[in-house]
Amino acid sequence: MTPLDEWAEVVCLEFGLPAGSVNTRLILDLAKDVAHGVDRPAAPLTAYLLGLAVGRGQPVEAAAARISELAAGWDASRA
């Protein structure tokens, strides 16, 4: 088990989430897309927003895919 996997398991257990319920690769790929397509500090913010969306019933895979699409189309000149 990697330190990342171990950390995810500890946090899941702390909050009563099923162990192994986190798709680490999906979240890391999303963070990479946002960090490179929008801005580096947007990555943790986006992970949080993904969690809010999932908590409100959005399927995690669909929400992550949509956010990645938004990041891919982001115009960096907006900043």
LINMOGI-V235702 format. One record per residue. N is the residue number from 0. RES is the residue in one letter. SS is DSSP state (hx for helix, st for strand, lp for the rest). PHI is phi as a letter, one per 30 degrees, with the letter a starting at -180 (NA if undefined). Layout:
{{N;RES;SS;PHI} {N;RES;SS;PHI}}
This chain:
{{0;M;lp;NA} {1;T;lp;d} {2;P;hx;e} {3;L;hx;d} {4;D;hx;d} {5;E;hx;d} {6;W;hx;d} {7;A;hx;e} {8;E;hx;d} {9;V;hx;d} {10;V;hx;d} {11;C;hx;e} {12;L;hx;d} {13;E;hx;d} {14;F;lp;c} {15;G;lp;i} {16;L;lp;c} {17;P;lp;d} {18;A;lp;e} {19;G;lp;i} {20;S;lp;d} {21;V;lp;c} {22;N;lp;c} {23;T;hx;e} {24;R;hx;d} {25;L;hx;e} {26;I;hx;d} {27;L;hx;d} {28;D;hx;d} {29;L;hx;d} {30;A;hx;d} {31;K;hx;d} {32;D;hx;e} {33;V;hx;d} {34;A;hx;d} {35;H;hx;d} {36;G;hx;c} {37;V;lp;c} {38;D;lp;a} {39;R;lp;e} {40;P;lp;d} {41;A;hx;d} {42;A;hx;d} {43;P;hx;d} {44;L;hx;d} {45;T;hx;d} {46;A;hx;d} {47;Y;hx;d} {48;L;hx;d} {49;L;hx;e} {50;G;hx;d} {51;L;hx;d} {52;A;hx;d} {53;V;hx;d} {54;G;hx;d} {55;R;lp;c} {56;G;lp;j} {57;Q;lp;d} {58;P;lp;d} {59;V;hx;e} {60;E;hx;d} {61;A;hx;d} {62;A;hx;d} {63;A;hx;d} {64;A;hx;d} {65;R;hx;d} {66;I;hx;d} {67;S;hx;d} {68;E;hx;d} {69;L;hx;d} {70;A;hx;d} {71;A;hx;d} {72;G;lp;c} {73;W;lp;d} {74;D;lp;c} {75;A;hx;d} {76;S;hx;d} {77;R;hx;d} {78;A;lp;d}}
